[in-house]
Every structure is written in C-alpha cells, then in structure tokens.
Amino acid sequence: MNDCLFCKIIAGDVPSKKVYEDALCYAFHDIDPQAPTHFLVVPKEHIQSVSAVTEESAPAVGHIFAVIAKLSQELGFAGAGYRVVSNIGEAGQQSVPHLHFHVLAGRDMTWPPG
C-alpha cells in the first residue's frame, strides 16, 4: 500500500531502528516508547488490523507471536513478563492502519490499561 507508513518502513523508505526481520515480519522500536522496552512487530503483507485477519493471513499472525516469544527470550524479558497490544480502529486508538503488535516490557504494567 503506497501511503501506509509501516509499508514504507518495511520497504526501507522511512528509517527505523530494526529489532528483527524475516520473510514474514519486521520488528522495530517505537518512536514514542511507553516502556523501557517497546517495539512493534508488523507483518510484511499489508493487513489493515486484527479485524482484517483471514484464514489465509492467520499463519503470518501466528508466526508473529512465535517471533515475539523468541525475542522475549533473546532480549531477556520473558521471565519478568511483558504486554502485547494491538489497537484496532479509531475507538481502539489505532493510529496506523497496518496490523501491528506493540511489545512492552521493563516496567510493571497497570490494569486496567488506557
């Protein structure tokens, strides 16, 4: 998608601080971190949001969660715990219409969020 910020980041047209990349997904640090560790993981395929996930795109989403688990181990925050968040739509505060998962760690997460 030509005007999608995350598609531009994936393509390298917009700079980012990469955490991880493979054939299906790209992870990069959030530009406005809300925790000591805060990065996003996005599918390389443009999917609007969780609401647009289909049976065909579900394997990529499952892969993203496996990558998050792997990174939590490699980056050393799995044991302490962390939060994975996906905002959906305007009321959910989704600011970029490309499926993405925020991974936040390094501090206690309050509940309820927001």
C-alpha positions in Angstrom: 0.0 0.0 0.0 1.6 3.2 -1.2 0.6 5.6 1.6 1.0 3.2 4.6 3.7 4.3 7.0 4.5 0.8 8.1 4.7 -0.4 4.5 7.2 2.4 3.9 9.2 1.4 7.0 9.3 -2.3 5.8 10.4 -1.2 2.3 13.2 1.0 3.9 11.7 4.2 2.6 11.3 5.5 6.1 14.1 4.9 8.6 13.5 2.7 11.7 15.6 1.1 14.4 15.2 -2.6 13.4 14.9 -5.3 16.1 14.2 -8.3 13.9 13.3 -9.1 10.3 12.5 -12.3 8.4 10.4 -13.1 5.3 7.1 -12.6 7.0 7.5 -9.9 9.6 9.5 -6.8 10.6 10.1 -5.6 14.2 11.3 -2.1 15.1 11.5 0.2 18.1 8.5 2.5 18.8 9.3 6.2 18.2 7.4 7.2 21.3 8.3 4.4 23.8 5.8 3.8 26.6 8.1 1.3 28.5 11.9 0.7 28.7 11.4 -1.9 26.0 8.8 -1.0 23.4 8.9 -2.3 19.9 6.4 -3.1 17.2 6.1 -6.3 15.2 4.3 -6.0 11.8 3.5 -8.4 9.0 5.2 -7.6 5.8 1.9 -8.2 4.0 -0.4 -5.2 4.4 -3.2 -6.3 6.7 -5.4 -3.4 8.0 -5.9 -4.6 11.5 -6.9 -7.7 13.6 -10.4 -7.2 12.2 -9.0 -7.9 8.7 -7.1 -11.2 9.6 -8.4 -14.1 7.4 -7.7 -17.8 7.3 -5.1 -17.0 4.6 -3.3 -14.4 6.7 -3.6 -16.3 10.0 -0.3 -18.2 9.6 1.6 -15.0 9.4 -0.1 -13.7 12.5 0.8 -17.0 14.3 4.4 -16.6 13.1 4.5 -13.1 14.6 3.5 -14.4 18.0 6.3 -17.0 17.7 8.7 -14.2 16.9 7.5 -12.2 19.9 8.1 -15.2 22.2 11.6 -15.8 20.7 12.5 -12.1 21.0 11.3 -12.0 24.6 13.7 -14.8 25.4 16.6 -13.4 23.4 16.2 -9.9 24.8 15.8 -11.2 28.4 12.4 -10.0 29.5 10.3 -13.2 29.1 10.8 -14.2 32.8 9.7 -10.9 34.2 6.7 -10.6 31.9 5.5 -8.3 29.3 2.5 -7.0 27.4 1.5 -7.4 23.8 -1.1 -4.9 22.5 -2.9 -4.4 19.2 -5.1 -1.4 18.8 -8.0 -1.8 16.4 -9.8 1.0 14.7 -10.5 4.6 15.7 -12.1 3.9 19.1 -9.2 1.4 19.8 -6.7 4.2 19.1 -5.1 2.5 16.0 -3.0 5.3 14.6 -1.5 3.4 11.6 -3.9 1.2 9.6 -1.5 -1.7 9.3 -1.7 -4.6 11.7 0.9 -4.2 14.4 1.6 -5.6 17.8 3.2 -3.4 20.5 5.6 -5.4 22.7 6.1 -3.5 26.1 8.5 -4.7 28.9 10.8 -3.4 31.6 8.2 -2.0 33.9 5.1 -3.1 35.8 2.0 -2.9 33.5 -1.0 -1.3 35.2 -4.5 -2.7 34.8 -6.9 -1.7 33.5 -5.0 -0.2 30.6 -6.0 3.1 29.0 
